[in-house]
Amino acid sequence: MTSLSVETLAADAVEPITSAGNAQLGIAVLAGIAVIVLLITVAKLHAFLALTIGTLALGAFAGAPLDKVIASFTTGLGSTVAGVGVLIALGAILGKLLADSGGADQIVDTILAKAGGRAMPWAMVLIASVIGLPLFFEVGIVLLIPVVLLVAKRGNYSLMRIGVPALAGLSVMHGLIPPHPGPLVAIDAIGANLGLTLALGVVVAIPTVIIAGPLFSRYAARWVDIPAPDKMVPQRASEELERRPSFAATVSTVLLPVVLMLGKALVDIVVDDPEHTVQRVADVVGSPLIALLAAVIVGLFTLGRAAGFTKDRLASTVEKSLGPIAGVLLIVGAGGGFKQTLIDSGVGQMVLDISEDWSIPALLLAWLIAVAIRLATGSATVATISAAGLVAPLAADMSSTHTALLVLAIGAGSLFFSHVNDAGFWLVKEYFGMNVGQTLKTWSVMETIISVVGLGCVLLLSLVL
């Protein structure tokens, strides 16, 4: 990553910014998180402002000088944006190219043409997982909902039998797999190896998405049996295009950054010599920045030009992709500032003391913290960022494998039981035409299954790796 590591930043702050004891620090953390929760849920304040004010509240309750709190916040904000801001932007550009060029529609149509009957839920998981790699969760939903509704209607399938696997594929990618903002921020905060986290994330994601998707959808379809709402079928991007990219070119472009990053992780294991030419090349080519940049540049030709886009249309597509992510960048940056204030306040040592006194395994503790913040704020990204800041010191003596698993435990916890304070909850409810109770029985239970199964897979891997 290009940003300063948590260890470096913590080393710069040799003395904590406050001399408060563990009890006062604990109260300060709870008060800071409570302020964030109330501002987001009750005052309906934007998460960026809520995180900023919550950070100041944390410092005030901890008895830290305001100038030091501000310095910690701005340092954390700057390092987080430096580390993941460009990656989020590149991911947004690639996702917009995929959507506007009809590449996403090409993937969907090709897979659906080869699937039918009992294979359809599995096809929906595959579609959602592939499309979900470079896309934000909300964008993925908007892209996939028309497909889900059309398939359910034309094939006379239960809406939940088709919809739940699609949502599970998107959600698992969002919570566990880089280059999504949450996992990237956690990797940066904890100092984990990105390639290794990506590889282990795929291992955890496969059984998790199978259980929460096709298998759970059987029960969800019995609990909530509703028809596909006609009014929610928007126009597909490719309907306005004369031609669109080929299936092979589209899939190759989407998977290019993943292959490059996994290739770097493999070279790190096989070569294991920082001075070796092969490893030095792999370190550059497989870095997230270069991997995503390469995919974007390739995508301009394999997606944009293949769809007949002019240079002006390509420039417009790139420009339009960056506007919607401004809020995401601000939230991620403010979350990084909150995280750094937690670290500089000495909260990390407090968490270490608690984990030792209570004998809670680090992976389980990380998951529980992420779950608590997720339930309170409704934001998976806020939960991931805050939990990563709290448990970062636990990674100091861990192997690279267990550090990667710590990131995945946080990611799994950040998805636990989405309910009425989560924007995704309302998005799914409205698109599928469900009431609150039906959404809780399907979407919320599915998210909980993803979280619990994900944790189980992480704990099993920790026993054998």
DRENZATI-157008 format. One record per residue (C-alpha): residue number from 1; y, x, z. Coordinates in steps of 0.1 Angstrom, whole numbers. Layout:
N
<rec num="NUM" c2="Y" c1="X" c3="Z"/>
...
//
This chain:
465
<rec num="1" c2="0" c1="0" c3="0"/>
<rec num="2" c2="35" c1="11" c3="-6"/>
<rec num="3" c2="49" c1="1" c3="28"/>
<rec num="4" c2="49" c1="20" c3="60"/>
<rec num="5" c2="17" c1="14" c3="79"/>
<rec num="6" c2="17" c1="-4" c3="113"/>
<rec num="7" c2="6" c1="29" c3="129"/>
<rec num="8" c2="36" c1="47" c3="115"/>
<rec num="9" c2="60" c1="21" c3="126"/>
<rec num="10" c2="45" c1="19" c3="160"/>
<rec num="11" c2="47" c1="57" c3="163"/>
<rec num="12" c2="84" c1="55" c3="155"/>
<rec num="13" c2="89" c1="31" c3="184"/>
<rec num="14" c2="76" c1="56" c3="210"/>
<rec num="15" c2="88" c1="34" c3="239"/>
<rec num="16" c2="84" c1="-3" c3="238"/>
<rec num="17" c2="117" c1="-22" c3="234"/>
<rec num="18" c2="111" c1="-39" c3="268"/>
<rec num="19" c2="97" c1="-28" c3="301"/>
<rec num="20" c2="83" c1="-63" c3="309"/>
<rec num="21" c2="49" c1="-65" c3="324"/>
<rec num="22" c2="19" c1="-82" c3="309"/>
<rec num="23" c2="26" c1="-116" c3="326"/>
<rec num="24" c2="62" c1="-117" c3="313"/>
<rec num="25" c2="51" c1="-105" c3="278"/>
<rec num="26" c2="24" c1="-132" c3="277"/>
<rec num="27" c2="50" c1="-159" c3="286"/>
<rec num="28" c2="74" c1="-144" c3="260"/>
<rec num="29" c2="47" c1="-146" c3="232"/>
<rec num="30" c2="38" c1="-182" c3="241"/>
<rec num="31" c2="75" c1="-191" c3="242"/>
<rec num="32" c2="83" c1="-174" c3="209"/>
<rec num="33" c2="53" c1="-191" c3="192"/>
<rec num="34" c2="63" c1="-224" c3="208"/>
<rec num="35" c2="98" c1="-221" c3="194"/>
<rec num="36" c2="84" c1="-215" c3="159"/>
<rec num="37" c2="60" c1="-244" c3="162"/>
<rec num="38" c2="87" c1="-269" c3="174"/>
<rec num="39" c2="112" c1="-258" c3="148"/>
<rec num="40" c2="86" c1="-262" c3="120"/>
<rec num="41" c2="70" c1="-294" c3="132"/>
<rec num="42" c2="97" c1="-313" c3="150"/>
<rec num="43" c2="130" c1="-300" c3="136"/>
<rec num="44" c2="114" c1="-296" c3="101"/>
<rec num="45" c2="131" c1="-263" c3="97"/>
<rec num="46" c2="121" c1="-239" c3="70"/>
<rec num="47" c2="94" c1="-215" c3="82"/>
<rec num="48" c2="117" c1="-185" c3="74"/>
<rec num="49" c2="144" c1="-197" c3="97"/>
<rec num="50" c2="119" c1="-208" c3="123"/>
<rec num="51" c2="102" c1="-173" c3="123"/>
<rec num="52" c2="136" c1="-156" c3="126"/>
<rec num="53" c2="148" c1="-177" c3="155"/>
<rec num="54" c2="114" c1="-175" c3="171"/>
<rec num="55" c2="115" c1="-137" c3="170"/>
<rec num="56" c2="149" c1="-137" c3="188"/>
<rec num="57" c2="135" c1="-161" c3="214"/>
<rec num="58" c2="105" c1="-138" c3="219"/>
<rec num="59" c2="128" c1="-108" c3="225"/>
<rec num="60" c2="150" c1="-128" c3="249"/>
<rec num="61" c2="121" c1="-141" c3="270"/>
<rec num="62" c2="107" c1="-105" c3="271"/>
<rec num="63" c2="140" c1="-92" c3="284"/>
<rec num="64" c2="145" c1="-68" c3="254"/>
<rec num="65" c2="180" c1="-58" c3="243"/>
<rec num="66" c2="191" c1="-79" c3="214"/>
<rec num="67" c2="200" c1="-49" c3="192"/>
<rec num="68" c2="165" c1="-35" c3="195"/>
<rec num="69" c2="149" c1="-69" c3="187"/>
<rec num="70" c2="170" c1="-71" c3="156"/>
<rec num="71" c2="161" c1="-35" c3="146"/>
<rec num="72" c2="124" c1="-43" c3="150"/>
<rec num="73" c2="127" c1="-75" c3="131"/>
<rec num="74" c2="145" c1="-60" c3="101"/>
<rec num="75" c2="121" c1="-30" c3="101"/>
<rec num="76" c2="91" c1="-53" c3="99"/>
<rec num="77" c2="107" c1="-75" c3="74"/>
<rec num="78" c2="116" c1="-46" c3="51"/>
<rec num="79" c2="82" c1="-29" c3="53"/>
<rec num="80" c2="63" c1="-61" c3="47"/>
<rec num="81" c2="83" c1="-71" c3="17"/>
<rec num="82" c2="80" c1="-35" c3="4"/>
<rec num="83" c2="43" c1="-37" c3="8"/>
<rec num="84" c2="35" c1="-71" c3="-6"/>
<rec num="85" c2="66" c1="-85" c3="-22"/>
<rec num="86" c2="61" c1="-69" c3="-56"/>
<rec num="87" c2="24" c1="-79" c3="-55"/>
<rec num="88" c2="32" c1="-115" c3="-48"/>
<rec num="89" c2="57" c1="-114" c3="-77"/>
<rec num="90" c2="32" c1="-99" c3="-101"/>
<rec num="91" c2="5" c1="-125" c3="-90"/>
<rec num="92" c2="30" c1="-153" c3="-97"/>
<rec num="93" c2="37" c1="-140" c3="-132"/>
<rec num="94" c2="0" c1="-137" c3="-140"/>
<rec num="95" c2="-6" c1="-172" c3="-126"/>
<rec num="96" c2="22" c1="-187" c3="-147"/>
<rec num="97" c2="10" c1="-171" c3="-178"/>
<rec num="98" c2="-25" c1="-184" c3="-171"/>
<rec num="99" c2="-12" c1="-219" c3="-166"/>
<rec num="100" c2="14" c1="-222" c3="-194"/>
<rec num="101" c2="-7" c1="-205" c3="-221"/>
<rec num="102" c2="-35" c1="-230" c3="-217"/>
<rec num="103" c2="-58" c1="-202" c3="-204"/>
<rec num="104" c2="-67" c1="-222" c3="-173"/>
<rec num="105" c2="-75" c1="-252" c3="-194"/>
<rec num="106" c2="-97" c1="-230" c3="-216"/>
<rec num="107" c2="-117" c1="-218" c3="-186"/>
<rec num="108" c2="-121" c1="-254" c3="-174"/>
<rec num="109" c2="-131" c1="-269" c3="-207"/>
<rec num="110" c2="-156" c1="-241" c3="-215"/>
<rec num="111" c2="-174" c1="-243" c3="-182"/>
<rec num="112" c2="-174" c1="-281" c3="-182"/>
<rec num="113" c2="-188" c1="-282" c3="-217"/>
<rec num="114" c2="-219" c1="-263" c3="-204"/>
<rec num="115" c2="-223" c1="-282" c3="-172"/>
<rec num="116" c2="-234" c1="-317" c3="-163"/>
<rec num="117" c2="-252" c1="-339" c3="-139"/>
<rec num="118" c2="-261" c1="-321" c3="-106"/>
<rec num="119" c2="-246" c1="-289" c3="-119"/>
<rec num="120" c2="-211" c1="-304" c3="-120"/>
<rec num="121" c2="-201" c1="-296" c3="-83"/>
<rec num="122" c2="-212" c1="-261" c3="-88"/>
<rec num="123" c2="-192" c1="-258" c3="-120"/>
<rec num="124" c2="-161" c1="-270" c3="-102"/>
<rec num="125" c2="-166" c1="-243" c3="-75"/>
<rec num="126" c2="-169" c1="-217" c3="-102"/>
<rec num="127" c2="-138" c1="-230" c3="-120"/>
<rec num="128" c2="-117" c1="-231" c3="-89"/>
<rec num="129" c2="-128" c1="-197" c3="-77"/>
<rec num="130" c2="-120" c1="-180" c3="-110"/>
<rec num="131" c2="-87" c1="-198" c3="-115"/>
<rec num="132" c2="-78" c1="-194" c3="-78"/>
<rec num="133" c2="-79" c1="-156" c3="-79"/>
<rec num="134" c2="-44" c1="-150" c3="-92"/>
<rec num="135" c2="-29" c1="-184" c3="-82"/>
<rec num="136" c2="-12" c1="-197" c3="-51"/>
<rec num="137" c2="-31" c1="-225" c3="-35"/>
<rec num="138" c2="-5" c1="-252" c3="-44"/>
<rec num="139" c2="-4" c1="-241" c3="-80"/>
<rec num="140" c2="-42" c1="-241" c3="-82"/>
<rec num="141" c2="-43" c1="-277" c3="-70"/>
<rec num="142" c2="-17" c1="-288" c3="-95"/>
<rec num="143" c2="-38" c1="-272" c3="-123"/>
<rec num="144" c2="-71" c1="-285" c3="-112"/>
<rec num="145" c2="-63" c1="-320" c3="-101"/>
<rec num="146" c2="-61" c1="-334" c3="-136"/>
<rec num="147" c2="-95" c1="-319" c3="-144"/>
<rec num="148" c2="-111" c1="-332" c3="-112"/>
<rec num="149" c2="-98" c1="-367" c3="-119"/>
<rec num="150" c2="-108" c1="-367" c3="-155"/>
<rec num="151" c2="-143" c1="-354" c3="-148"/>
<rec num="152" c2="-148" c1="-379" c3="-120"/>
<rec num="153" c2="-137" c1="-408" c3="-142"/>
<rec num="154" c2="-154" c1="-399" c3="-174"/>
<rec num="155" c2="-186" c1="-388" c3="-158"/>
<rec num="156" c2="-187" c1="-416" c3="-133"/>
<rec num="157" c2="-189" c1="-391" c3="-104"/>
<rec num="158" c2="-178" c1="-396" c3="-69"/>
<rec num="159" c2="-142" c1="-382" c3="-65"/>
<rec num="160" c2="-152" c1="-363" c3="-34"/>
<rec num="161" c2="-184" c1="-349" c3="-50"/>
<rec num="162" c2="-162" c1="-332" c3="-76"/>
<rec num="163" c2="-129" c1="-327" c3="-57"/>
<rec num="164" c2="-143" c1="-311" c3="-25"/>
<rec num="165" c2="-160" c1="-281" c3="-43"/>
<rec num="166" c2="-128" c1="-275" c3="-63"/>
<rec num="167" c2="-107" c1="-275" c3="-31"/>
<rec num="168" c2="-132" c1="-253" c3="-13"/>
<rec num="169" c2="-130" c1="-227" c3="-41"/>
<rec num="170" c2="-92" c1="-226" c3="-40"/>
<rec num="171" c2="-90" c1="-225" c3="-2"/>
<rec num="172" c2="-115" c1="-197" c3="2"/>
<rec num="173" c2="-97" c1="-175" c3="-24"/>
<rec num="174" c2="-64" c1="-183" c3="-6"/>
<rec num="175" c2="-76" c1="-173" c3="28"/>
<rec num="176" c2="-99" c1="-144" c3="22"/>
<rec num="177" c2="-93" c1="-127" c3="-11"/>
<rec num="178" c2="-65" c1="-104" c3="-21"/>
<rec num="179" c2="-40" c1="-105" c3="-39"/>
<rec num="180" c2="-31" c1="-137" c3="-20"/>
<rec num="181" c2="-2" c1="-132" c3="4"/>
<rec num="182" c2="-21" c1="-138" c3="36"/>
<rec num="183" c2="-49" c1="-113" c3="31"/>
<rec num="184" c2="-24" c1="-88" c3="16"/>
<rec num="185" c2="-1" c1="-90" c3="47"/>
<rec num="186" c2="-31" c1="-87" c3="71"/>
<rec num="187" c2="-44" c1="-56" c3="52"/>
<rec num="188" c2="-10" c1="-40" c3="53"/>
<rec num="189" c2="-4" c1="-48" c3="90"/>
<rec num="190" c2="-38" c1="-36" c3="102"/>
<rec num="191" c2="-41" c1="-7" c3="78"/>
<rec num="192" c2="-73" c1="-18" c3="62"/>
<rec num="193" c2="-87" c1="-5" c3="30"/>
<rec num="194" c2="-78" c1="-31" c3="3"/>
<rec num="195" c2="-108" c1="-24" c3="-20"/>
<rec num="196" c2="-133" c1="-26" c3="8"/>
<rec num="197" c2="-117" c1="-58" c3="22"/>
<rec num="198" c2="-118" c1="-73" c3="-13"/>
<rec num="199" c2="-155" c1="-64" c3="-17"/>
<rec num="200" c2="-165" c1="-77" c3="17"/>
<rec num="201" c2="-143" c1="-107" c3="12"/>
<rec num="202" c2="-163" c1="-116" c3="-19"/>
<rec num="203" c2="-196" c1="-112" c3="1"/>
<rec num="204" c2="-182" c1="-136" c3="28"/>
<rec num="205" c2="-167" c1="-160" c3="3"/>
<rec num="206" c2="-199" c1="-167" c3="-17"/>
<rec num="207" c2="-220" c1="-184" c3="11"/>
<rec num="208" c2="-188" c1="-199" c3="26"/>
<rec num="209" c2="-177" c1="-217" c3="-6"/>
<rec num="210" c2="-213" c1="-229" c3="-13"/>
<rec num="211" c2="-217" c1="-245" c3="21"/>
<rec num="212" c2="-181" c1="-259" c3="23"/>
<rec num="213" c2="-181" c1="-270" c3="-14"/>
<rec num="214" c2="-212" c1="-284" c3="-32"/>
<rec num="215" c2="-233" c1="-288" c3="0"/>
<rec num="216" c2="-206" c1="-305" c3="22"/>
<rec num="217" c2="-194" c1="-326" c3="-7"/>
<rec num="218" c2="-226" c1="-346" c3="-6"/>
<rec num="219" c2="-217" c1="-359" c3="29"/>
<rec num="220" c2="-180" c1="-362" c3="21"/>
<rec num="221" c2="-188" c1="-385" c3="-9"/>
<rec num="222" c2="-208" c1="-408" c3="15"/>
<rec num="223" c2="-180" c1="-408" c3="41"/>
<rec num="224" c2="-152" c1="-415" c3="16"/>
<rec num="225" c2="-161" c1="-433" c3="-16"/>
<rec num="226" c2="-130" c1="-439" c3="-36"/>
<rec num="227" c2="-122" c1="-440" c3="-73"/>
<rec num="228" c2="-100" c1="-415" c3="-91"/>
<rec num="229" c2="-64" c1="-428" c3="-90"/>
<rec num="230" c2="-51" c1="-431" c3="-127"/>
<rec num="231" c2="-15" c1="-426" c3="-118"/>
<rec num="232" c2="-21" c1="-390" c3="-106"/>
<rec num="233" c2="-33" c1="-376" c3="-140"/>
<rec num="234" c2="-4" c1="-354" c3="-153"/>
<rec num="235" c2="-3" c1="-339" c3="-188"/>
<rec num="236" c2="-22" c1="-307" c3="-192"/>
<rec num="237" c2="-3" c1="-276" c3="-204"/>
<rec num="238" c2="-25" c1="-270" c3="-235"/>
<rec num="239" c2="-18" c1="-305" c3="-249"/>
<rec num="240" c2="16" c1="-292" c3="-261"/>
<rec num="241" c2="1" c1="-260" c3="-277"/>
<rec num="242" c2="-12" c1="-255" c3="-312"/>
<rec num="243" c2="-36" c1="-229" c3="-300"/>
<rec num="244" c2="-47" c1="-212" c3="-267"/>
<rec num="245" c2="-64" c1="-180" c3="-256"/>
<rec num="246" c2="-101" c1="-175" c3="-259"/>
<rec num="247" c2="-124" c1="-180" c3="-229"/>
<rec num="248" c2="-135" c1="-143" c3="-229"/>
<rec num="249" c2="-100" c1="-130" c3="-231"/>
<rec num="250" c2="-87" c1="-153" c3="-204"/>
<rec num="251" c2="-115" c1="-145" c3="-179"/>
<rec num="252" c2="-112" c1="-108" c3="-186"/>
<rec num="253" c2="-75" c1="-108" c3="-179"/>
<rec num="254" c2="-79" c1="-127" c3="-146"/>
<rec num="255" c2="-107" c1="-104" c3="-134"/>
<rec num="256" c2="-90" c1="-72" c3="-145"/>
<rec num="257" c2="-72" c1="-65" c3="-112"/>
<rec num="258" c2="-102" c1="-73" c3="-92"/>
<rec num="259" c2="-124" c1="-50" c3="-112"/>
<rec num="260" c2="-99" c1="-22" c3="-110"/>
<rec num="261" c2="-95" c1="-25" c3="-72"/>
<rec num="262" c2="-132" c1="-28" c3="-67"/>
<rec num="263" c2="-137" c1="3" c3="-89"/>
<rec num="264" c2="-114" c1="23" c3="-67"/>
<rec num="265" c2="-134" c1="12" c3="-36"/>
<rec num="266" c2="-166" c1="23" c3="-53"/>
<rec num="267" c2="-152" c1="57" c3="-62"/>
<rec num="268" c2="-139" c1="61" c3="-26"/>
<rec num="269" c2="-175" c1="57" c3="-14"/>
<rec num="270" c2="-193" c1="77" c3="-41"/>
<rec num="271" c2="-168" c1="106" c3="-46"/>
<rec num="272" c2="-151" c1="107" c3="-12"/>
<rec num="273" c2="-129" c1="137" c3="-21"/>
<rec num="274" c2="-91" c1="131" c3="-22"/>
<rec num="275" c2="-86" c1="162" c3="-44"/>
<rec num="276" c2="-112" c1="152" c3="-70"/>
<rec num="277" c2="-97" c1="142" c3="-103"/>
<rec num="278" c2="-118" c1="111" c3="-106"/>
<rec num="279" c2="-108" c1="99" c3="-72"/>
<rec num="280" c2="-71" c1="107" c3="-78"/>
<rec num="281" c2="-72" c1="87" c3="-111"/>
<rec num="282" c2="-90" c1="58" c3="-94"/>
<rec num="283" c2="-65" c1="58" c3="-65"/>
<rec num="284" c2="-37" c1="52" c3="-90"/>
<rec num="285" c2="-54" c1="28" c3="-114"/>
<rec num="286" c2="-70" c1="8" c3="-86"/>
<rec num="287" c2="-39" c1="5" c3="-64"/>
<rec num="288" c2="-29" c1="-31" c3="-61"/>
<rec num="289" c2="5" c1="-25" c3="-78"/>
<rec num="290" c2="-10" c1="-8" c3="-109"/>
<rec num="291" c2="-40" c1="-32" c3="-111"/>
<rec num="292" c2="-18" c1="-63" c3="-110"/>
<rec num="293" c2="8" c1="-48" c3="-133"/>
<rec num="294" c2="-19" c1="-39" c3="-158"/>
<rec num="295" c2="-32" c1="-75" c3="-157"/>
<rec num="296" c2="3" c1="-89" c3="-163"/>
<rec num="297" c2="10" c1="-65" c3="-192"/>
<rec num="298" c2="-24" c1="-73" c3="-208"/>
<rec num="299" c2="-18" c1="-110" c3="-201"/>
<rec num="300" c2="14" c1="-110" c3="-221"/>
<rec num="301" c2="-8" c1="-104" c3="-251"/>
<rec num="302" c2="-42" c1="-119" c3="-243"/>
<rec num="303" c2="-26" c1="-151" c3="-229"/>
<rec num="304" c2="10" c1="-154" c3="-240"/>
<rec num="305" c2="9" c1="-141" c3="-275"/>
<rec num="306" c2="-25" c1="-156" c3="-281"/>
<rec num="307" c2="-10" c1="-190" c3="-273"/>
<rec num="308" c2="17" c1="-184" c3="-299"/>
<rec num="309" c2="45" c1="-176" c3="-274"/>
<rec num="310" c2="76" c1="-159" c3="-289"/>
<rec num="311" c2="93" c1="-130" c3="-271"/>
<rec num="312" c2="119" c1="-155" c3="-258"/>
<rec num="313" c2="92" c1="-179" c3="-245"/>
<rec num="314" c2="74" c1="-150" c3="-227"/>
<rec num="315" c2="107" c1="-140" c3="-211"/>
<rec num="316" c2="113" c1="-175" c3="-200"/>
<rec num="317" c2="78" c1="-179" c3="-186"/>
<rec num="318" c2="82" c1="-147" c3="-165"/>
<rec num="319" c2="116" c1="-158" c3="-153"/>
<rec num="320" c2="104" c1="-193" c3="-143"/>
<rec num="321" c2="74" c1="-178" c3="-124"/>
<rec num="322" c2="96" c1="-159" c3="-100"/>
<rec num="323" c2="119" c1="-187" c3="-87"/>
<rec num="324" c2="92" c1="-207" c3="-68"/>
<rec num="325" c2="80" c1="-176" c3="-48"/>
<rec num="326" c2="114" c1="-170" c3="-32"/>
<rec num="327" c2="104" c1="-191" c3="-2"/>
<rec num="328" c2="70" c1="-174" c3="1"/>
<rec num="329" c2="86" c1="-140" c3="1"/>
<rec num="330" c2="111" c1="-150" c3="28"/>
<rec num="331" c2="84" c1="-165" c3="50"/>
<rec num="332" c2="61" c1="-134" c3="45"/>
<rec num="333" c2="90" c1="-111" c3="52"/>
<rec num="334" c2="101" c1="-130" c3="84"/>
<rec num="335" c2="65" c1="-131" c3="95"/>
<rec num="336" c2="64" c1="-93" c3="91"/>
<rec num="337" c2="95" c1="-91" c3="113"/>
<rec num="338" c2="80" c1="-113" c3="139"/>
<rec num="339" c2="48" c1="-91" c3="138"/>
<rec num="340" c2="68" c1="-59" c3="142"/>
<rec num="341" c2="87" c1="-73" c3="172"/>
<rec num="342" c2="54" c1="-82" c3="188"/>
<rec num="343" c2="41" c1="-47" c3="183"/>
<rec num="344" c2="73" c1="-30" c3="195"/>
<rec num="345" c2="74" c1="-52" c3="226"/>
<rec num="346" c2="41" c1="-38" c3="237"/>
<rec num="347" c2="22" c1="-70" c3="231"/>
<rec num="348" c2="-5" c1="-50" c3="213"/>
<rec num="349" c2="-14" c1="-32" c3="245"/>
<rec num="350" c2="-14" c1="-65" c3="264"/>
<rec num="351" c2="-39" c1="-79" c3="238"/>
<rec num="352" c2="-61" c1="-48" c3="243"/>
<rec num="353" c2="-60" c1="-52" c3="280"/>
<rec num="354" c2="-70" c1="-89" c3="277"/>
<rec num="355" c2="-98" c1="-81" c3="253"/>
<rec num="356" c2="-112" c1="-55" c3="277"/>
<rec num="357" c2="-108" c1="-77" c3="308"/>
<rec num="358" c2="-124" c1="-108" c3="292"/>
<rec num="359" c2="-150" c1="-89" c3="272"/>
<rec num="360" c2="-141" c1="-108" c3="240"/>
<rec num="361" c2="-153" c1="-91" c3="208"/>
<rec num="362" c2="-123" c1="-81" c3="187"/>
<rec num="363" c2="-134" c1="-101" c3="157"/>
<rec num="364" c2="-138" c1="-133" c3="177"/>
<rec num="365" c2="-105" c1="-127" c3="195"/>
<rec num="366" c2="-87" c1="-122" c3="161"/>
<rec num="367" c2="-102" c1="-155" c3="148"/>
<rec num="368" c2="-93" c1="-174" c3="179"/>
<rec num="369" c2="-57" c1="-163" c3="178"/>
<rec num="370" c2="-54" c1="-172" c3="141"/>
<rec num="371" c2="-70" c1="-206" c3="148"/>
<rec num="372" c2="-45" c1="-213" c3="176"/>
<rec num="373" c2="-15" c1="-205" c3="155"/>
<rec num="374" c2="-29" c1="-223" c3="125"/>
<rec num="375" c2="-34" c1="-255" c3="146"/>
<rec num="376" c2="1" c1="-252" c3="160"/>
<rec num="377" c2="22" c1="-243" c3="129"/>
<rec num="378" c2="0" c1="-257" c3="101"/>
<rec num="379" c2="6" c1="-226" c3="80"/>
<rec num="380" c2="-22" c1="-203" c3="70"/>
<rec num="381" c2="2" c1="-176" c3="61"/>
<rec num="382" c2="22" c1="-177" c3="93"/>
<rec num="383" c2="-11" c1="-177" c3="113"/>
<rec num="384" c2="-24" c1="-147" c3="94"/>
<rec num="385" c2="8" c1="-127" c3="98"/>
<rec num="386" c2="12" c1="-135" c3="135"/>
<rec num="387" c2="-24" c1="-129" c3="143"/>
<rec num="388" c2="-25" c1="-96" c3="124"/>
<rec num="389" c2="5" c1="-84" c3="144"/>
<rec num="390" c2="-11" c1="-93" c3="177"/>
<rec num="391" c2="-45" c1="-77" c3="170"/>
<rec num="392" c2="-34" c1="-47" c3="150"/>
<rec num="393" c2="-39" c1="-23" c3="179"/>
<rec num="394" c2="-76" c1="-33" c3="181"/>
<rec num="395" c2="-82" c1="-17" c3="148"/>
<rec num="396" c2="-72" c1="18" c3="160"/>
<rec num="397" c2="-107" c1="29" c3="169"/>
<rec num="398" c2="-125" c1="8" c3="143"/>
<rec num="399" c2="-144" c1="21" c3="112"/>
<rec num="400" c2="-129" c1="11" c3="79"/>
<rec num="401" c2="-156" c1="-15" c3="74"/>
<rec num="402" c2="-149" c1="-32" c3="107"/>
<rec num="403" c2="-111" c1="-30" c3="100"/>
<rec num="404" c2="-118" c1="-49" c3="68"/>
<rec num="405" c2="-139" c1="-74" c3="87"/>
<rec num="406" c2="-110" c1="-79" c3="112"/>
<rec num="407" c2="-88" c1="-89" c3="83"/>
<rec num="408" c2="-114" c1="-114" c3="71"/>
<rec num="409" c2="-118" c1="-128" c3="106"/>
<rec num="410" c2="-81" c1="-135" c3="107"/>
<rec num="411" c2="-82" c1="-150" c3="73"/>
<rec num="412" c2="-111" c1="-173" c3="83"/>
<rec num="413" c2="-92" c1="-184" c3="114"/>
<rec num="414" c2="-61" c1="-192" c3="95"/>
<rec num="415" c2="-79" c1="-220" c3="75"/>
<rec num="416" c2="-92" c1="-239" c3="106"/>
<rec num="417" c2="-87" c1="-277" c3="106"/>
<rec num="418" c2="-57" c1="-284" c3="84"/>
<rec num="419" c2="-40" c1="-316" c3="97"/>
<rec num="420" c2="-7" c1="-334" c3="95"/>
<rec num="421" c2="16" c1="-304" c3="101"/>
<rec num="422" c2="2" c1="-286" c3="70"/>
<rec num="423" c2="18" c1="-292" c3="36"/>
<rec num="424" c2="-16" c1="-288" c3="19"/>
<rec num="425" c2="-29" c1="-318" c3="39"/>
<rec num="426" c2="-3" c1="-341" c3="23"/>
<rec num="427" c2="-7" c1="-326" c3="-11"/>
<rec num="428" c2="-44" c1="-333" c3="-12"/>
<rec num="429" c2="-39" c1="-368" c3="4"/>
<rec num="430" c2="-14" c1="-379" c3="-23"/>
<rec num="431" c2="-32" c1="-364" c3="-53"/>
<rec num="432" c2="-65" c1="-380" c3="-43"/>
<rec num="433" c2="-50" c1="-413" c3="-32"/>
<rec num="434" c2="-65" c1="-412" c3="3"/>
<rec num="435" c2="-52" c1="-424" c3="36"/>
<rec num="436" c2="-48" c1="-401" c3="66"/>
<rec num="437" c2="-82" c1="-409" c3="81"/>
<rec num="438" c2="-100" c1="-402" c3="48"/>
<rec num="439" c2="-81" c1="-369" c3="44"/>
<rec num="440" c2="-92" c1="-358" c3="79"/>
<rec num="441" c2="-128" c1="-367" c3="72"/>
<rec num="442" c2="-129" c1="-347" c3="40"/>
<rec num="443" c2="-102" c1="-321" c3="35"/>
<rec num="444" c2="-98" c1="-312" c3="72"/>
<rec num="445" c2="-135" c1="-310" c3="79"/>
<rec num="446" c2="-140" c1="-289" c3="48"/>
<rec num="447" c2="-113" c1="-264" c3="60"/>
<rec num="448" c2="-130" c1="-262" c3="94"/>
<rec num="449" c2="-164" c1="-255" c3="78"/>
<rec num="450" c2="-148" c1="-227" c3="57"/>
<rec num="451" c2="-133" c1="-212" c3="89"/>
<rec num="452" c2="-164" c1="-214" c3="110"/>
<rec num="453" c2="-189" c1="-203" c3="83"/>
<rec num="454" c2="-165" c1="-175" c3="73"/>
<rec num="455" c2="-164" c1="-162" c3="109"/>
<rec num="456" c2="-202" c1="-165" c3="111"/>
<rec num="457" c2="-206" c1="-144" c3="79"/>
<rec num="458" c2="-181" c1="-118" c3="93"/>
<rec num="459" c2="-200" c1="-115" c3="126"/>
<rec num="460" c2="-233" c1="-111" c3="108"/>
<rec num="461" c2="-219" c1="-84" c3="86"/>
<rec num="462" c2="-205" c1="-66" c3="117"/>
<rec num="463" c2="-240" c1="-64" c3="130"/>
<rec num="464" c2="-255" c1="-47" c3="99"/>
<rec num="465" c2="-225" c1="-25" c3="87"/>
//
